[in-house]
Amino acid sequence: MHYLVDGPANAACHLILAHGAGDGPESPFMTHLAVGLAAGGVRVTRFAFPYMAKAARSGRRRPPDPAPVLLAAWREAVADARGAGPARLIIGGKSLGGRMASLIADEVGAAGLVCLGYPFHPPGRPERLRTEHLARLRTPALICQGTRDPFGRPEEVAGYRLSPAIRLAWIADGDHSLKPTKTSGRTWEANLDQAVAEVLAILGVT
């Protein structure tokens, strides 16, 4: 598997980030987060799920792989990271990538979990929750969620049964990619920087 790596090789924390369903590891969102976290002293590794790697080679968009394939890619990335050094290993990602990481965080013994825009339910389908495993999660976790995210807004998430290991950080006026409206007076870069600061804080880097 091909990896994009940022940050110091001797960092105490190694964060693996997986992309969302529609954009790969080199998207502006993923790049901004990786560069910001690396500047904070975290080693950040990004990888592409098989369907995204095939799409990059062919130039044609593809639907996400079935969950077993995505989870297998995650386990491979974790095994490779552990073989590269003793740093404290944290896993996570954007939307789909973070959700898949949350499904194996306890299994692989990750030191932490970071979800950036968790897809609590499909937009417009609040009854189709993806939260059952989050009630049992033991891994210390951070979920950064935009207050306008159609995959889970504050008033909805407040009613979910979530593990006490999970901390929520709300990004003002952010959508599923943490982008604010033009009338909010906020910028996307500022919202992404806030997410970076939240992650660095939970990792104990700052």
Secondary structure, DSSP 8 states (H G I E B T S, - for coil): --EEEES-TT-SEEEEEE--SSS-TTSHHHHHHHHHHHHTT-EEEEE--HHHHHHHHHSS------HHHHHHHHHHHHHHHHHH---EEEEEEETHHHHHHHHHHHHHT-SEEEEES--SS-TT-TTS---GGGGT--S-EEEEEETT-TT--HHHHTTS---TTEEEEEETT--TT----GGGS--HHHHHHHHHHHHHHHHT--
